[in-house]
Amino acid sequence: MNEMQKKISEVGVVPVIKLTDPQRDAAPLSDALCAGGVPIAEVTFRAAGADEAIRIMRERHPEMLVGAGTVLTTEQVDRTIAAGGMFIVTPGLDVELVKYCQEKGIVCFPGCTTPTDYHAAYKLGLEVLKFFPAEQSGGLAKIKAMSAPFPMFKVMPTGGVNLKNLAEYSASPIIAACGGSYMCPDKLIQAGAWDEITELCRKSVEIVKEARNK
């Protein structure tokens, strides 16, 4: 893993974020994440203005690792890079999109859940894969089974990961980090409940550390 991937793995969680009003919410949300010990954000293109949110977060906290999620097109990759984004997350394995990211020099974490996905990712020289949707695709049991023929990969499960199962995932050496929207749910963002988001991040970091130290 490169240095950025190692830093993500050290923290152990990646907040998955949808912002409908980046001008209002991006800066205070970045403050809340950093205060909670999670200087990482995957800002999804499920809402317009993801690149604007990335730019605001990176300007406010240059130390943050901020990237884009739900990336489906090369145009979104370009917008992410222009905004200072540091990584790309895709819901599925689009070989051409991964190659485009590699040409542009930005890390891509594609969604992979099948042996075919993993084999294609191996040919692309990837090291860390998003496993999405995690719980609906077999969860940790399937991730462990997939690791037998593909031990070279570290995995970031996303989808159905929350405070209740975070420890189980984090305890596995296969897991690089866990992604989840539970740290930044829409209702807390809309309410400006930044302290609650900070607390969810703190709890997540504590759970990861405890699970890894067992």
Stockholm file with secondary structure:
# STOCKHOLM 1.0

chainA/1-214         MNEMQKKISEVGVVPVIKLTDPQRDAAPLSDALCAGGVPIAEVTFRAAGADEAIRIMRERHPEMLVGAGTVLTTEQVDRTIAAGGMFIVTPGLDVELVKYCQEKGIVCFPGCTTPTDYHAAYKLGLEVLKFFPAEQSGGLAKIKAMSAPFPMFKVMPTGGVNLKNLAEYSASPIIAACGGSYMCPDKLIQAGAWDEITELCRKSVEIVKEARNK
#=GR chainA/1-214 SS CCHHHHHHHHHCEEEEECCSCHHHHHHHHHHHHHHTTCCEEEEETTSTTHHHHHHHHHHHCTTSEEEEESCCSHHHHHHHHHTTCCEEEESSCCHHHHHHHHHHTCEEEEBCCSHHHHHHHHHTTCCEEEETTTGGGTHHHHHHHHHTTCTTCEEEEBSSCCTTTHHHHHTSTTBSCEEESTTSCHHHHHHTCHHHHHHHHHHHHHHHHHHHHC
#=GC SS_cons         CCHHHHHHHHHCEEEEECCSCHHHHHHHHHHHHHHTTCCEEEEETTSTTHHHHHHHHHHHCTTSEEEEESCCSHHHHHHHHHTTCCEEEESSCCHHHHHHHHHHTCEEEEBCCSHHHHHHHHHTTCCEEEETTTGGGTHHHHHHHHHTTCTTCEEEEBSSCCTTTHHHHHTSTTBSCEEESTTSCHHHHHHTCHHHHHHHHHHHHHHHHHHHHC
//
